[in-house]
């Protein structure tokens, strides 16, 4: 049955199932990893630990991005917008898989707070969606702009020898820029400065916490 023909209760249960699979590490989409056959030349010790912590933060960010878009999609009034949001969420699922793979290669771990990141982001996305489709698109565009800035910082911080993580983050950055431009082209309304500042504060709390927990 198409999503638009299902009851809100059925849609909520479907979203709950997706959330549980994501938090359990079972919902990532299969995709060609942009790291390809790049050499894993990063040395053991502090450099490897740094890369693992950065990829843990990016994994938490992709968990949050999926949840944001799916929360917005759940309440979107326009079918085309809902489809676009779900497509963006699916692409974030591919990013999540790449981050999971790299964390495993680095012998790292995911954030202990993954369920919190998902639940909080889903709620924020749904609230943004309830403000209207144009506001929802504006929220998406601002989210992607902040993610782009975050990825730029991580690319600067990554050890130079970590070519595999770098290739993953560069591809993610390209995709996030495209998501943001698509949202602006679709009529997204610029958010007020107060909303942008609040989003940056929430993002800062999440990225700082996920780096250690």
N, C-alpha and C positions, 0 to 999 in steps of 0.2 A: 504494500500500500504506500503511495507517495506520502512524503512527510507532511505536505499541506493538507492531506485528508485524514491524518491521524489526530486523535484527541490530544489536548495539551497534557493529559495524564500519561498517555502512551509516549509522547515525545519526551516528557520528563524522565520516565523510566528508561528510555533509550539513552538519554544523556547520562543518567546515573550509571548505567552499564559501561558507557564509554569512559566515564571518569574513573571507575574502579579498574578497568583494564589499563588505562594510562598510568595510574598510580602504582599498579603492580608491574609495570614495564612490559605489558603484553599487547599494547595497541599500536606500536610503531609501525609505520608503513614500510614495506620493502622498497628500496630504491638504490640506484647506483651511487656509491659513496664517492663524492668529489675528490677525496684523498687518493683514490685510485691506487696505483702501485708506487706512490711516492715513498722514498726511503724513510723509515722510522729511526732517525739518527739522534734523537734526543737522549741525553745521558741520564743515568739513574741519579737520584739525589734531589737537590733543591729544584733544578730545572724541571724534572719530571713531576715533582709534587706541585710546582707552580702551574704547569699545564693542566694537570688533573683538576686542580681547584678552579681554574678558569673554565674548563669544559663542564664542570659541575654547575657553575653559575649559568652557563649557556643552556645546559639541559633544563635547569629550573625555569629559565626564560622561555624555552619552547613549550614546556608544560603549561606555563601561564598564557602564552600566546594562543595555544589551542583552546584553552578554557575561555579566554576573552571572546574569541570569535564565535565559539559555539554558544556562549551565553547571549551574544548579540543576535545570532541567527535564530535562536529560540523565540525571540520576541519581535523579530523583524516583520514589518507589515508587507513589504514588497517582496514578491517571490524571487525576482531577479537578484535583489540584494542578498536575500537569504542564501541563494545558491552560490553567490560570489563569496560570502563569508565562510560557507562550508568548504568551498574549494581552497580558500586561503588556509583554513584550519587543517585540511588534508596535507597541504604543502608543509605546514609547520610540523605535521606528524613525520614527514620525511626528514626534516631537520632534526627532530627529536631522535630518530633512529641513528643518524650520523653521530650525534653527540653521545648517545649510548655506546655505540661501537668504539668511539675514540676513548671514552672513559674506561671501557674494558681493556683496551690496548695499553692504557697507562696504569692499569691495576688500581684505578681510583674507585670512587663510589658516587652514587647519586645523593642528592640532598635528603636528609632525614625528614624534611618538612614538605616533601612533594605533595601530599594530600592537602596541606594548608595552602600551598601556592595555587593548586587547581581550584579548590573551593572558593577562595577569595577572588581569584581572577574571573571565575564564571559569574559570581555575583556582581562584580563590577561591570562586566560585559553586558549582563542583562539590564542593569540599571541604565547604562549608556544607551542601550537599544530602546528602552522605554521612553527616552527623550525624543525619539523620532528618528527616521531613517537618515536624514541629512546630518543630524548631530552624531549619530552612530558612525557614519562615514568619516566625519571630522575626528572623532575619537580614534578610529582606526588609523587615519593618516598621521595623527600626532603620536600614537603608539609606535608606529613604524619609524618615524623620524627619531624618536628617542632610542629605539633599538639600534638604528644605524649608528648613532653617536656612541652607544655602548660597545658595539662591535669594533668600531674604530679604536677605542681605548684598549680593547683586548688584543687586537692585532698589533698594537704598539707594545703591549706588555708581554706577549708570547715570546719565549726563547727563540732565537733565530734558527736554531736547529730543528724546531718542531714544525716541519714542513707539512705533515699530515693534518694537524689541527689548523694550521694557517689556511690550507686549501678549503677545508670545511667552512671556516668562518668567512672566507672571501665569497664563497658561493652563497652562504646564508645572507650575507650583506646585499648581494645583488638581488636576491628574491625579496628581501624586506623593502628595498627601495622601490621595486616594482609594485608591491602591494600598496605602499603609500601613495604612489603616483596614480594608481588605478582608483583609489578612494577619492583623491582630490578631483580626478577627471569625472567621477560619477556624481559629483555635487556635494562633497563633504564640506560642512561649515567649519571655518577656523574656530578653535576653542578659545575662550577667554584666558588671559594670562594666569588667572587664579587657578583654573582647572589644569593648565599645563604644569604649573608649579607643583600642584598637589600630586600629579602623576609622576613627576620627577622624584618627589619625596618618597612615594610608595615604591618606586623602582629602586631607589637607593637603598631602602631598608631591605628589600628582597635580595638584591644582588650582594649586599654586604653580608647578610645572614647566611645565604646559600653558600658563600665561599668557605664557610667554616662548618656549617651544619647541614 
